[in-house]
Amino acid sequence: MSPRPDSFGRRLLPQPVLTLAIVALWMMLQSDAGGGTLLLGLALGLLIPIFTSVFWPSRLRVFRAGAAVRLVGIVLYDILVANIAVARVVLGNTRNIRPAFVDVPLDMDDAYVATILGSIITLTPGTLTIDIDMDRRIVHIHGLDVPDPAAVIADIKSRYETPLKEIFGC
């Protein structure tokens, strides 16, 4: 049986989005944007996904790239707003803080997409993903100030989970 024509490409770039993300992150972290820095970033971007490919059982398929761009915008906006909200909570009267653990039910079966959801939640200041329970399909989170747990669940589901389901077709 002959290998598929694209198998070499898949072995060289098992996770092309991860490769681009590594190169972009490397360039942002460096103070020099010269050719050597770019070459080292490209080497890292190519080698890290190759050596970690055994940990990636399957490739995520993006079904709607436009929805992904919108989600990135939403997440960046939410990070900015949450930073301001957390600063107000921390610098204000701390007696009014209402921390809480919240269980967000998942409407998806894909563990990778659930992990992306958990990462988005953790990236947003004031919230932290504690556990992703795929058996019960729940994301356990902790919020710094949660006056209404139902509102937090509704926000996470509408702002993050629904677009992720659209992006990855799950």
C-alpha positions as CSV (number, residue, x, y, z in Angstrom):
1,M,0.0,0.0,0.0
2,S,1.5,3.3,-1.0
3,P,1.4,6.3,1.4
4,R,-1.0,9.1,0.6
5,P,0.5,11.9,-1.3
6,D,-0.1,14.4,1.6
7,S,1.4,12.1,4.3
8,F,4.8,13.8,4.1
9,G,3.2,17.2,4.5
10,R,1.2,16.0,7.5
11,R,4.3,14.6,9.1
12,L,6.2,17.9,8.5
13,L,3.3,20.1,9.7
14,P,1.1,17.9,11.9
15,Q,-0.4,21.0,13.5
16,P,-0.1,24.0,11.2
17,V,-2.1,26.4,13.4
18,L,0.1,25.4,16.4
19,T,3.2,26.0,14.2
20,L,2.0,29.5,13.3
21,A,1.1,30.3,16.9
22,I,4.5,29.2,18.2
23,V,6.3,31.3,15.6
24,A,4.1,34.3,16.3
25,L,4.5,33.9,20.1
26,W,8.3,33.5,19.7
27,M,8.6,36.7,17.6
28,M,6.4,38.7,20.1
29,L,8.6,37.5,23.0
30,Q,11.9,38.5,21.4
31,S,13.3,42.0,21.5
32,D,15.0,41.5,18.1
33,A,12.9,40.9,15.0
34,G,15.9,39.9,12.8
35,G,16.3,37.0,10.5
36,G,18.0,34.7,13.1
37,T,15.2,35.2,15.5
38,L,12.7,34.3,12.8
39,L,14.7,31.2,11.8
40,L,14.8,30.0,15.4
41,G,11.1,30.7,15.7
42,L,10.4,28.7,12.6
43,A,12.6,25.8,13.8
44,L,10.7,25.8,17.1
45,G,7.4,26.1,15.3
46,L,8.2,23.1,13.1
47,L,9.9,20.8,15.7
48,I,7.6,21.2,18.7
49,P,4.5,20.0,16.9
50,I,6.5,17.1,15.4
51,F,7.8,15.9,18.7
52,T,4.5,16.4,20.5
53,S,2.4,14.8,17.7
54,V,2.0,11.6,19.6
55,F,-0.1,13.5,22.2
56,W,-2.5,14.7,19.5
57,P,-4.8,11.7,18.6
58,S,-6.7,13.6,15.9
59,R,-6.6,16.9,14.1
60,L,-9.1,19.5,14.8
61,R,-11.0,20.6,11.7
62,V,-12.2,24.2,11.5
63,F,-15.6,24.4,9.8
64,R,-16.1,28.2,10.0
65,A,-13.0,30.4,10.0
66,G,-15.1,33.6,10.1
67,A,-16.7,32.4,13.4
68,A,-13.2,31.8,14.7
69,V,-12.1,35.4,13.9
70,R,-15.3,36.7,15.7
71,L,-14.6,34.5,18.7
72,V,-11.0,35.9,19.0
73,G,-12.5,39.4,18.9
74,I,-15.0,38.5,21.6
75,V,-12.4,36.9,23.8
76,L,-10.0,39.9,23.5
77,Y,-12.8,42.3,24.3
78,D,-13.9,40.2,27.3
79,I,-10.3,40.0,28.6
80,L,-10.1,43.8,28.5
81,V,-13.4,44.3,30.2
82,A,-12.7,41.6,32.8
83,N,-9.3,43.2,33.6
84,I,-11.1,46.5,34.5
85,A,-13.8,44.6,36.5
86,V,-11.2,42.7,38.5
87,A,-9.2,45.9,39.2
88,R,-12.4,47.5,40.5
89,V,-13.3,44.5,42.7
90,V,-9.7,44.2,44.1
91,L,-9.2,47.9,44.7
92,G,-12.7,48.5,46.0
93,N,-14.5,47.2,49.0
94,T,-13.5,43.6,49.3
95,R,-16.4,42.8,51.6
96,N,-18.7,42.9,48.6
97,I,-16.8,40.2,46.7
98,R,-18.9,37.0,46.1
99,P,-16.6,34.2,45.0
100,A,-18.2,31.0,43.8
101,F,-17.7,27.7,42.2
102,V,-20.0,27.2,39.2
103,D,-20.6,24.1,37.1
104,V,-21.2,24.9,33.4
105,P,-23.0,22.1,31.6
106,L,-21.4,21.3,28.2
107,D,-23.4,20.7,25.0
108,M,-20.5,19.0,23.2
109,D,-18.7,15.7,23.3
110,D,-15.3,16.8,21.9
111,A,-12.7,16.9,24.7
112,Y,-10.4,19.2,22.6
113,V,-13.1,21.8,22.1
114,A,-14.0,21.6,25.8
115,T,-10.3,22.2,26.6
116,I,-10.3,25.3,24.4
117,L,-13.4,26.5,26.2
118,G,-11.7,25.9,29.5
119,S,-8.6,27.8,28.3
120,I,-10.8,30.8,27.2
121,I,-12.5,30.8,30.6
122,T,-9.1,30.8,32.4
123,L,-7.7,33.5,30.1
124,T,-10.5,35.8,31.2
125,P,-9.4,37.5,34.5
126,G,-11.6,36.7,37.4
127,T,-12.5,33.2,36.3
128,L,-10.5,30.0,36.4
129,T,-11.3,26.5,35.0
130,I,-10.9,24.0,37.8
131,D,-11.8,20.8,36.0
132,I,-13.3,19.6,32.7
133,D,-15.4,16.5,33.4
134,M,-16.2,14.9,30.1
135,D,-18.0,12.0,31.7
136,R,-20.6,14.3,33.2
137,R,-20.0,17.0,30.5
138,I,-19.4,19.8,32.9
139,V,-16.7,22.5,33.2
140,H,-16.1,23.4,36.9
141,I,-15.0,27.0,37.2
142,H,-14.3,29.4,40.0
143,G,-15.3,33.1,39.7
144,L,-13.9,35.9,41.8
145,D,-17.2,37.8,41.9
146,V,-20.3,35.8,41.0
147,P,-23.5,37.6,42.0
148,D,-25.6,35.4,39.7
149,P,-24.2,31.9,38.8
150,A,-27.0,31.4,36.2
151,A,-25.9,34.6,34.4
152,V,-22.3,33.4,34.3
153,I,-23.4,30.0,32.8
154,A,-25.5,31.8,30.2
155,D,-22.7,34.1,29.3
156,I,-20.1,31.3,28.9
157,K,-22.5,29.2,26.8
158,S,-23.6,32.0,24.5
159,R,-20.3,33.9,24.1
160,Y,-17.9,31.0,24.0
161,E,-19.4,27.5,23.8
162,T,-21.9,28.3,20.9
163,P,-19.2,29.9,18.7
164,L,-16.8,27.0,19.5
165,K,-19.5,24.5,18.4
166,E,-20.0,26.4,15.2
167,I,-16.2,26.7,14.5
168,F,-15.5,23.0,15.0
169,G,-18.8,21.6,14.0
170,C,-19.6,19.7,17.2
